[in-house]
Amino acid sequence: MTTTDELKKPLEGRHALITGAARGIGAEIARALASEGARLSLLGRRRDALQQLADTLPGTGHAVVVADVADAESVTAAFAQARAALGPIAILVNNAGQAESAPFHKTSLALWQRMLGVNLTGSFLCAQAALPDMLQAGWGRIVNIASTAGQKGYPYVSAYVAAKHGVVGLTRALALEVARKGVTVNAVCPGYTDTDILQDSIANVVAKTGRSAEEALAEFSAGNPQQRVVQPAEVADAVRWLCGAAAASINGQSISVSGGEVM
């Protein structure tokens, strides 16, 4: 006879908040965690897109909250709304991010601050907002979606690379602070992934160089030893694992999902 415990999904009853959840990697992470039984708060800037995703997810009662992760007051208000809807936050996935390119000598202060704001400050603010719930419960998972740009350098994206290196550093430092408190903090570092950000980059290459989209895609794929781009579901599966009980000893790590580009 099948018992209730056997039927229970691994993350059932856990409240997971995902930033940048409306599309791409964030949407795939939402699908992965919902399939494990988590109750989700989907955070982003576009309520309509978030709600459209929420309506298609397994389970019921998922919440939608709108915020700019780089704005402290916006984050505080959004996390309060999520907590009011679904209770204390047990899992945080800092996925919201943005990539802009420019040669270093043409990188404006505004571009620099945008990259730090969304990619690094956003992760900091959201972790500060979620962590008290996890510490009180004695259990929690924080997963920061960094990038191979947090593990190595790339030309023409110095601000983005600096921000993602900051995310990796934040991951390592916070992981040590909470190591004895039942909370783990890890980063997942995808290589070039089949998302809107990559499509925008391909369009930028086409516009500036006159190469075809196929040639541009081949150039982005060339750094991956498997000679392909990563799929969002592959990144989501790494996040799913880190959020589960089997990954309790994985802490402070930067897991590269890049076909061997970073070892």
C-alpha positions in Angstrom: 0.0 0.0 0.0 1.3 3.5 -0.9 1.7 5.8 2.1 1.0 9.5 2.4 4.7 10.1 2.8 5.5 8.2 -0.4 3.0 10.3 -2.3 4.3 13.6 -1.0 6.4 15.6 -3.4 9.9 16.6 -2.3 9.2 20.4 -2.0 5.5 20.1 -0.9 4.6 22.9 1.5 7.7 24.9 0.7 7.2 28.5 -0.4 9.6 29.4 -3.2 10.1 32.9 -4.5 11.6 33.2 -8.0 12.8 36.6 -9.4 12.7 37.2 -13.1 10.2 34.4 -13.4 8.2 35.4 -16.4 10.2 33.9 -19.1 13.4 32.0 -20.1 15.3 30.4 -17.3 13.0 31.8 -14.6 9.9 30.3 -16.2 11.6 26.9 -16.5 12.7 27.1 -12.8 9.1 27.8 -11.9 7.9 24.8 -13.8 10.5 22.6 -12.2 9.8 23.7 -8.6 6.1 23.6 -9.0 6.3 20.0 -10.3 8.1 19.2 -7.0 5.2 20.5 -5.0 6.5 24.0 -4.1 4.1 26.9 -3.8 5.5 29.7 -5.8 5.7 33.5 -5.7 6.6 34.7 -9.2 8.3 38.1 -9.1 9.0 40.3 -12.1 8.1 43.6 -13.7 5.2 42.5 -15.9 2.1 41.2 -14.0 0.4 40.0 -17.1 3.2 37.7 -18.1 3.7 36.4 -14.6 0.0 35.6 -14.2 0.0 33.9 -17.6 2.7 31.6 -16.4 1.1 31.1 -13.0 -2.1 29.9 -14.6 -0.2 27.1 -16.4 1.8 25.7 -13.5 1.1 22.5 -11.6 -0.5 23.0 -8.3 -2.8 25.9 -7.1 -2.5 29.1 -5.3 0.7 30.5 -6.8 1.2 34.2 -6.2 2.3 37.0 -8.5 4.2 40.0 -7.2 5.6 42.9 -9.1 8.9 44.6 -8.2 12.1 46.1 -9.4 14.8 44.0 -7.7 17.3 46.9 -7.8 15.0 49.1 -5.7 15.0 48.4 -1.9 11.5 49.7 -1.2 10.0 47.7 -4.1 11.7 44.5 -2.9 10.5 45.0 0.7 6.9 45.6 -0.4 6.9 42.6 -2.8 8.3 40.2 -0.3 5.7 41.3 2.3 3.0 40.6 -0.3 4.4 37.2 -1.1 4.7 36.3 2.6 1.1 37.5 3.2 -0.1 35.3 0.4 1.8 32.1 1.0 3.6 32.3 4.3 7.3 32.3 5.2 9.8 32.0 2.3 11.8 28.8 2.3 13.4 29.0 -1.1 14.7 32.0 -3.0 15.9 31.8 -6.6 17.7 35.0 -7.6 17.2 34.7 -11.3 16.5 38.3 -12.4 19.3 39.6 -14.6 20.2 41.7 -17.5 23.1 41.8 -19.9 24.3 44.8 -22.0 27.5 44.9 -24.0 29.9 47.8 -24.8 33.7 48.1 -25.2 35.1 49.1 -21.9 36.0 52.6 -23.0 32.4 53.1 -24.1 30.9 51.6 -20.9 29.0 54.5 -19.4 28.5 54.9 -15.6 24.8 54.4 -16.2 25.3 51.1 -17.9 27.7 50.0 -15.2 25.2 50.9 -12.5 22.4 49.1 -14.3 24.4 45.9 -14.5 25.4 46.1 -10.9 21.8 47.1 -9.8 19.9 44.3 -11.5 22.4 41.5 -11.3 24.2 42.1 -8.0 22.3 44.5 -5.8 19.1 42.7 -6.7 20.5 39.4 -5.4 21.7 41.2 -2.2 18.3 42.9 -1.5 16.3 39.7 -2.1 18.5 37.5 0.0 18.3 40.0 2.9 14.5 40.0 2.5 14.1 36.2 2.4 16.8 35.1 4.9 15.0 35.9 8.2 12.2 33.4 7.4 14.8 30.7 6.7 16.8 31.4 9.8 13.6 31.3 11.9 12.6 28.0 10.4 16.1 26.5 10.5 15.9 25.5 6.9 16.3 27.3 3.6 17.7 27.4 0.1 19.1 30.4 -1.7 20.1 29.8 -5.3 21.7 32.6 -7.3 21.6 32.4 -11.0 25.0 33.8 -11.9 26.7 32.9 -15.2 30.0 31.6 -16.6 30.7 35.3 -16.7 31.0 35.0 -12.9 33.7 32.4 -13.3 35.7 33.8 -16.2 36.1 36.9 -18.3 34.4 37.8 -21.6 35.3 40.8 -23.7 32.8 43.7 -24.3 30.7 42.9 -21.2 32.9 44.1 -18.4 30.1 45.5 -16.3 28.1 42.3 -16.6 31.1 40.2 -15.8 31.9 42.3 -12.8 28.4 42.0 -11.5 28.3 38.2 -12.0 31.6 37.8 -10.3 30.1 39.8 -7.4 27.2 37.3 -7.3 29.6 34.4 -7.0 31.5 36.3 -4.2 28.2 37.1 -2.4 27.2 33.4 -2.7 30.4 32.2 -1.1 30.4 34.7 1.8 26.8 34.2 2.7 27.1 30.4 2.5 29.7 30.5 5.3 27.6 32.8 7.5 24.6 30.5 7.4 26.3 27.1 7.2 25.3 26.0 10.7 21.7 27.3 10.4 20.2 24.8 8.0 20.4 27.2 5.1 22.5 26.6 1.9 23.5 29.3 -0.6 24.7 28.2 -4.0 25.1 29.7 -7.5 24.3 28.1 -10.8 26.4 29.4 -13.7 25.0 28.8 -17.1 26.9 29.3 -20.3 25.2 30.8 -23.3 21.6 29.7 -22.9 18.7 29.7 -25.4 16.8 32.7 -24.0 15.7 36.2 -25.1 19.1 37.6 -23.8 20.9 35.3 -26.3 18.5 36.2 -29.1 19.2 39.9 -28.4 22.9 39.3 -28.5 22.6 37.5 -31.8 20.6 40.4 -33.2 23.2 42.8 -32.0 26.0 40.8 -33.7 24.0 40.7 -36.9 23.3 44.4 -36.9 27.0 45.4 -36.2 28.8 42.8 -38.3 26.5 41.8 -41.1 26.9 38.2 -40.2 23.8 35.9 -40.5 21.9 34.8 -37.4 23.2 31.3 -38.0 26.8 32.5 -38.1 26.3 34.5 -34.9 24.8 31.5 -33.1 27.7 29.3 -34.1 30.1 31.9 -32.7 28.3 31.9 -29.3 28.2 28.1 -29.4 31.9 27.8 -30.2 33.0 28.3 -26.6 31.0 25.3 -25.4 32.9 22.1 -25.9 29.6 20.4 -26.8 29.3 23.0 -29.6 25.7 24.0 -28.6 23.9 26.4 -26.4 22.4 25.4 -23.0 18.7 24.8 -22.7 16.8 26.6 -19.9 15.4 23.3 -18.6 19.0 22.1 -18.0 19.6 25.1 -15.8 16.3 24.6 -14.0 17.1 21.0 -13.2 20.3 22.1 -11.4 18.2 24.5 -9.4 15.7 21.8 -8.6 18.4 19.5 -7.2 20.0 22.3 -5.1 16.6 22.9 -3.5 16.1 19.3 -2.5 17.1 17.3 0.6 19.8 15.4 -1.3 21.8 18.7 -1.8 22.0 19.5 1.9 25.8 19.3 1.9 26.2 21.4 -1.2 27.0 24.9 0.0 28.9 27.9 -1.4 29.3 26.3 -4.7 29.2 27.8 -8.2 27.9 25.0 -10.4 28.8 25.5 -14.1 26.1 24.4 -16.6 28.1 25.0 -19.7 29.1 21.8 -21.4 32.6 22.0 -19.9 33.4 25.6 -20.9 34.3 26.1 -17.2 35.9 23.3 -15.2 
